[in-house]
Amino acid sequence: MLMARVAAVFALAAALLGGDAAAAAPQELVVFEAASLKDAFAGLAETFQAAHPGIKVTANAAGSQELRTQIEHGAKADVFASADLKHMDKLRQAGLVLAPTVFACNQPVLVVRAGSRVKSFKDLPDVERLVIGAPDVPIGSYTDQILAAAGKQLGADWSKRVQSRVVSRELNVRQVLAKVTLGEADAGIVYRTDAMTAAKGKAIAIAIPDAFNVTAEYPSAPLKAAPRADLAAAWIALVMSPAGQAVLAQHGFTACPKK
């Protein structure tokens, strides 16, 4: 009898201590974000945590196609922010996310190493090693659209020469940028935001003519099975707020053209 009472006391103490530990553990908001959002969302995470004591924002930054695959395979997250509409639409069609909201736009640029003889986008065939995104990656898809549009105006020979310079196709835009900044490639196509932040002082950005360029739209949505739906809604509200839009603008994102 005595041993039973002692065991019961220890069990109660363990339960109480476990409860205290659980109460002390920070709650978590998990944000799956396109790689190009990493810097801007890091700033927003600080703002969010300051406004929500006890909440930790955990970011998973990768190519939008990688994040979509993870979600399709059951990865737990509260919010998904994509660098294109395609991958978001696929998740919505599968019933995995709620209605998305487009919160920012971006544009691709050409980046080259310092000292490059390439001075304009039309000089692209002159690079020795060009790196671009893989076809299923948003920046890769945008790049293919840009090169196709440029080829129609600059000619088949221009397109053929550019394609012959491609040495690799990467799984996210930061990998493309890293190849250039580390000297493993002479040029790459990334977003303007990457050129302004991650590539600052390490590569030179060259604008892509409007006649060839595209606008990247960034949608965000809560996951249907979000563990913390309330925090997901609060995060998206912050991103859409004037303060959130100001942070995005500081990193080079723009408001999207009205349709």
C-alpha positions, 0 to 999 in steps of 0.5 A, a space after each residue: 500500500 505504501 509503495 503504491 502511494 509513493 508511486 502515485 505521488 511520483 506519477 503526480 509530480 512527474 505529470 505536474 513537472 511535465 505540464 510546467 515544461 509544456 507550458 514553458 515551451 514556446 509555441 511555434 509558427 512554422 512558415 514554409 517560404 520560397 528561398 527568395 523570401 528568406 531575408 525579408 521574412 527573417 525581419 518579419 519574424 522578429 516583428 511577429 515574435 515581438 508582438 506575440 511573446 512566447 511564439 517562435 517563428 520557424 522558417 523552412 526556406 527552399 525552392 517552392 517546388 520542394 516545399 510543395 512536395 514536402 507538404 504533399 507528403 505530410 510535412 507539418 506547417 502553418 503557412 506556405 509562401 510561394 514564388 509563383 502561382 503554379 505550386 500554390 494552385 496545385 496545393 489548393 487543388 489537392 485541398 491542402 491549403 486555403 484560399 491564397 493571397 498575393 502579397 508581393 511581386 518581383 522581377 528577374 535580373 541577370 547577375 554577372 561576376 565583377 569584371 565581366 564583359 557582359 554589359 547588357 542582357 543581349 550580351 548573354 551569349 558571351 558568358 562562358 558559364 551560365 547557371 539558371 533554375 531547374 524547369 520546375 523551380 519558379 525562377 527556372 520557369 521564369 527564365 525559360 519564358 524570358 529566354 523564349 521571348 528574347 529568342 523571338 526578337 534576337 534570333 534562333 542563333 542567339 538562343 542556341 548560343 545562350 543554351 550552349 552556355 548553361 552549365 547547371 540548373 539549380 533547385 532554388 534561386 539562392 543556389 543559382 546566386 551562390 554559383 555566381 558569387 562563389 565563382 563557379 559560374 560567370 552569370 545567372 538569372 535571379 530575382 531583383 531582391 536577391 541581387 539587392 540583398 544576398 548578392 550585394 557587393 558580390 555580383 553585378 545586376 543587369 536589368 532584363 528588358 521589359 520586352 522579355 521580362 516577366 513579373 513573379 507573383 508571390 502568394 501565401 496561404 494557411 495550410 488547411 491542416 495548420 497546427 496553429 490556424 490562429 497564428 497562420 492568420 496573424 502571420 499573413 495579416 502582418 505580411 499584408 499590413 503596411 508594416 509588412 509591406 514596408 519590410 518587403 519593399 526594403 528588400 526589393 519586393 514591389 506591389 503587384 500591378 492591378 489586373 
